[in-house]
Amino acid sequence: MTSETETKIHESGISTAELISHFREKCKVCGHHRIMHNDLGACEGVMNKPCTSGCDSFDPE
Protein backbone atom coordinates (compact mmCIF):
# COMPACT_ATOMS: atom_id res chain seq x y z
CA MET A 1 0.00 0.00 0.00
CA THR A 2 1.30 3.43 -0.82
CA SER A 3 1.89 5.96 1.93
CA GLU A 4 -0.68 8.21 0.20
CA THR A 5 -3.35 5.53 0.57
CA GLU A 6 -2.37 4.85 4.17
CA THR A 7 -2.66 8.58 4.91
CA LYS A 8 -6.13 8.74 3.34
CA ILE A 9 -7.30 5.78 5.43
CA HIS A 10 -5.80 7.23 8.60
CA GLU A 11 -7.36 10.65 7.98
CA SER A 12 -10.76 9.11 7.22
CA GLY A 13 -11.08 7.75 10.74
CA ILE A 14 -12.07 4.33 9.39
CA SER A 15 -10.51 1.50 11.33
CA THR A 16 -8.76 -1.44 9.71
CA ALA A 17 -11.45 -3.74 11.12
CA GLU A 18 -14.16 -1.66 9.43
CA LEU A 19 -12.33 -1.76 6.10
CA ILE A 20 -11.84 -5.51 6.34
CA SER A 21 -15.50 -6.16 7.13
CA HIS A 22 -16.55 -3.84 4.28
CA PHE A 23 -14.47 -5.70 1.71
CA ARG A 24 -15.40 -9.15 3.09
CA GLU A 25 -19.10 -8.50 2.48
CA LYS A 26 -20.48 -10.94 -0.09
CA CYS A 27 -22.53 -10.25 -3.20
CA LYS A 28 -26.04 -11.76 -3.46
CA VAL A 29 -25.62 -12.27 -7.21
CA CYS A 30 -22.29 -14.11 -7.47
CA GLY A 31 -21.34 -14.89 -3.85
CA HIS A 32 -17.91 -13.28 -4.17
CA HIS A 33 -16.56 -10.73 -1.72
CA ARG A 34 -16.75 -7.01 -2.50
CA ILE A 35 -12.96 -6.88 -2.92
CA MET A 36 -13.29 -9.21 -5.93
CA HIS A 37 -15.43 -6.58 -7.71
CA ASN A 38 -13.83 -3.76 -9.65
CA ASP A 39 -14.51 -0.05 -9.16
CA LEU A 40 -17.56 -0.31 -11.46
CA GLY A 41 -19.03 -3.18 -9.39
CA ALA A 42 -18.43 -5.92 -11.96
CA CYS A 43 -17.13 -9.18 -10.49
CA GLU A 44 -13.66 -10.08 -11.65
CA GLY A 45 -13.73 -13.54 -10.09
CA VAL A 46 -10.94 -15.14 -8.13
CA MET A 47 -7.57 -16.75 -8.74
CA ASN A 48 -7.26 -15.31 -12.29
CA LYS A 49 -10.51 -17.03 -13.31
CA PRO A 50 -13.31 -14.77 -14.57
CA CYS A 51 -16.64 -14.88 -12.76
CA THR A 52 -19.26 -16.57 -14.95
CA SER A 53 -22.31 -15.51 -12.92
CA GLY A 54 -22.94 -12.47 -15.11
CA CYS A 55 -22.59 -10.24 -12.05
CA ASP A 56 -22.08 -6.70 -13.30
CA SER A 57 -23.09 -4.85 -10.14
CA PHE A 58 -22.19 -5.59 -6.52
CA ASP A 59 -25.38 -6.30 -4.53
CA PRO A 60 -24.59 -6.89 -0.83
CA GLU A 61 -26.16 -9.87 0.95
C-alpha positions as CSV (number, residue, x, y, z in Angstrom):
1,M,0.0,0.0,0.0
2,T,1.3,3.4,-0.8
3,S,1.9,6.0,1.9
4,E,-0.7,8.2,0.2
5,T,-3.4,5.5,0.6
6,E,-2.4,4.9,4.2
7,T,-2.7,8.6,4.9
8,K,-6.1,8.7,3.3
9,I,-7.3,5.8,5.4
10,H,-5.8,7.2,8.6
11,E,-7.4,10.6,8.0
12,S,-10.8,9.1,7.2
13,G,-11.1,7.8,10.7
14,I,-12.1,4.3,9.4
15,S,-10.5,1.5,11.3
16,T,-8.8,-1.4,9.7
17,A,-11.4,-3.7,11.1
18,E,-14.2,-1.7,9.4
19,L,-12.3,-1.8,6.1
20,I,-11.8,-5.5,6.3
21,S,-15.5,-6.2,7.1
22,H,-16.6,-3.8,4.3
23,F,-14.5,-5.7,1.7
24,R,-15.4,-9.2,3.1
25,E,-19.1,-8.5,2.5
26,K,-20.5,-10.9,-0.1
27,C,-22.5,-10.3,-3.2
28,K,-26.0,-11.8,-3.5
29,V,-25.6,-12.3,-7.2
30,C,-22.3,-14.1,-7.5
31,G,-21.3,-14.9,-3.9
32,H,-17.9,-13.3,-4.2
33,H,-16.6,-10.7,-1.7
34,R,-16.7,-7.0,-2.5
35,I,-13.0,-6.9,-2.9
36,M,-13.3,-9.2,-5.9
37,H,-15.4,-6.6,-7.7
38,N,-13.8,-3.8,-9.7
39,D,-14.5,-0.1,-9.2
40,L,-17.6,-0.3,-11.5
41,G,-19.0,-3.2,-9.4
42,A,-18.4,-5.9,-12.0
43,C,-17.1,-9.2,-10.5
44,E,-13.7,-10.1,-11.7
45,G,-13.7,-13.5,-10.1
46,V,-10.9,-15.1,-8.1
47,M,-7.6,-16.8,-8.7
48,N,-7.3,-15.3,-12.3
49,K,-10.5,-17.0,-13.3
50,P,-13.3,-14.8,-14.6
51,C,-16.6,-14.9,-12.8
52,T,-19.3,-16.6,-15.0
53,S,-22.3,-15.5,-12.9
54,G,-22.9,-12.5,-15.1
55,C,-22.6,-10.2,-12.0
56,D,-22.1,-6.7,-13.3
57,S,-23.1,-4.8,-10.1
58,F,-22.2,-5.6,-6.5
59,D,-25.4,-6.3,-4.5
60,P,-24.6,-6.9,-0.8
61,E,-26.2,-9.9,1.0
